[in-house]
Amino acid sequence: KVIDRTALILDVFARHARTHEGRLQVELAQAEYLLPRLAGQWSHLERLGGGIGTRGPGESQIETDRRLINLRIHRMKQELEKVRRHRSQYRSRRFRNGVPVISLLGYTNAGKSSLLNAISSAEVLSRDQLFSTLDPVTRKVRLPSGKFALFTDTVGFIQKLPPTLIAAFRATLEEVQESNILLHVIDISHPNAAEQVEVVEAIIDGLGISNKPRILGMNKADLLDPDVSRSFIEDIGSSTAVLTSAVSGLGLGELLIAVEETVSELNLGSGVEPGKLLAIE
């Protein structure tokens, strides 16, 4: 069986979808990808019958499949719209209460989930594999002041992200768009780290969120010589880059300090009291 890059990516996403929302998003992307390709699926049947001016069995099957897929797409969009509205209401409560929200984003397998586990003492699924996180996962994290903020782990990005995935993951990507701060997690041990940074930055621009405050979490720094890590930061040219390691704990305190300083600059306060946060979770 020969499949193209998009079909392969969708297949990987389907294998990793564990929640109802995640499965819906992937199934929607698969259906929208398949719909314009139905004719090729049934070309062998079109040759079995039907001459000029007649309708072969292949054509009839295409029409049936197209109708069923369109119906399924409509229903999935309705379900995901309910999810989107629920998330929107939740975000409104956070906004009214001044809760700082930080979105972790980055190239796939950069270590976002591991980093969130390390700073929150939570058990977010983290694996050394592509696209292990499909659904946004939000955890409360204690800042150096003792107050809390919310950190949301999101789906990892890749080069040439299929448009069907971007559309299907609308509810997920809105979590990023509505957050206060972007924490761009970078695997600086990867040989193509610089190219991966460019890919993520291009997607950030495409989502219209390049104006949001950004902190760079230079992750997996334990795998590199310190001089090499510092050189990478100099090449990036960012004043908000922090060397981190979810494994060794390197830089986690500095990262949270950078987050709290950025929160203060946004006039969001320095986080919320634990009891207040629990009331809106």
Secondary structure as the mmCIF struct_conf table of DSSP 4:
data_model
#
loop_
_struct_conf.conf_type_id
_struct_conf.id
_struct_conf.beg_label_comp_id
_struct_conf.beg_label_asym_id
_struct_conf.beg_label_seq_id
_struct_conf.end_label_comp_id
_struct_conf.end_label_asym_id
_struct_conf.end_label_seq_id
HELX_RH_AL_P HELX_RH_AL_P1 ARG A 5 HIS A 16
BEND BEND1 THR A 19 THR A 19
HELX_RH_AL_P HELX_RH_AL_P2 HIS A 20 LEU A 34
HELX_RH_3T_P HELX_RH_3T_P1 LEU A 35 ARG A 37
HELX_RH_AL_P HELX_RH_AL_P3 LEU A 38 GLN A 41
TURN_TY1_P TURN_TY1_P1 TRP A 42 TRP A 42
HELX_RH_AL_P HELX_RH_AL_P4 SER A 43 GLU A 46
TURN_TY1_P TURN_TY1_P2 ARG A 47 LEU A 48
BEND BEND2 GLY A 49 GLY A 49
TURN_TY1_P TURN_TY1_P3 ILE A 52 GLY A 53
BEND BEND3 THR A 54 THR A 54
HELX_RH_AL_P HELX_RH_AL_P5 PRO A 57 ARG A 96
TURN_TY1_P TURN_TY1_P4 ASN A 97 GLY A 98
STRN STRN1 VAL A 101 GLY A 106
STRN STRN2 TYR A 107 TYR A 107
TURN_TY1_P TURN_TY1_P5 THR A 108 ASN A 109
BEND BEND4 ALA A 110 GLY A 111
HELX_RH_AL_P HELX_RH_AL_P6 LYS A 112 SER A 120
BEND BEND5 ASP A 128 GLN A 129
TURN_TY1_P TURN_TY1_P6 LEU A 130 PHE A 131
BEND BEND6 ASP A 135 ASP A 135
STRN STRN3 VAL A 137 ARG A 142
TURN_TY1_P TURN_TY1_P7 PRO A 144 SER A 145
BEND BEND7 GLY A 146 GLY A 146
STRN STRN4 PHE A 148 ASP A 153
HELX_LH_PP_P HELX_LH_PP_P1 VAL A 155 GLY A 156
STRN STRN5 PHE A 157 PHE A 157
TURN_TY1_P TURN_TY1_P8 GLN A 159 LYS A 160
HELX_RH_AL_P HELX_RH_AL_P7 PRO A 163 ALA A 168
TURN_TY1_P TURN_TY1_P9 PHE A 169 PHE A 169
HELX_RH_AL_P HELX_RH_AL_P8 ARG A 170 GLN A 177
TURN_TY1_P TURN_TY1_P10 GLU A 178 GLU A 178
BEND BEND8 ASN A 180 ASN A 180
STRN STRN6 ILE A 181 ASP A 187
TURN_TY1_P TURN_TY1_P11 ILE A 188 SER A 189
BEND BEND9 HIS A 190 HIS A 190
TURN_TY1_P TURN_TY1_P12 PRO A 191 ASN A 192
HELX_RH_AL_P HELX_RH_AL_P9 ALA A 193 GLY A 206
TURN_TY1_P TURN_TY1_P13 LEU A 207 GLY A 208
TURN_TY1_P TURN_TY1_P14 SER A 210 ASN A 211
BEND BEND10 LYS A 212 LYS A 212
STRN STRN7 ARG A 214 ASN A 219
HELX_RH_3T_P HELX_RH_3T_P2 ALA A 221 LEU A 223
BEND BEND11 LEU A 224 LEU A 224
HELX_RH_AL_P HELX_RH_AL_P10 PRO A 226 ILE A 236
TURN_TY1_P TURN_TY1_P15 GLY A 237 GLY A 237
TURN_TY1_P TURN_TY1_P16 SER A 239 THR A 240
STRN STRN8 ALA A 241 LEU A 243
TURN_TY1_P TURN_TY1_P17 ALA A 246 SER A 248
TURN_TY1_P TURN_TY1_P18 LEU A 250 GLY A 251
HELX_RH_AL_P HELX_RH_AL_P11 LEU A 252 GLU A 265
TURN_TY1_P TURN_TY1_P19 LEU A 266 ASN A 267
BEND BEND12 LEU A 268 LEU A 268
TURN_TY1_P TURN_TY1_P20 GLY A 269 SER A 270
STRN STRN9 VAL A 272 VAL A 272
HELX_RH_AL_P HELX_RH_AL_P12 PRO A 274 ILE A 280
#
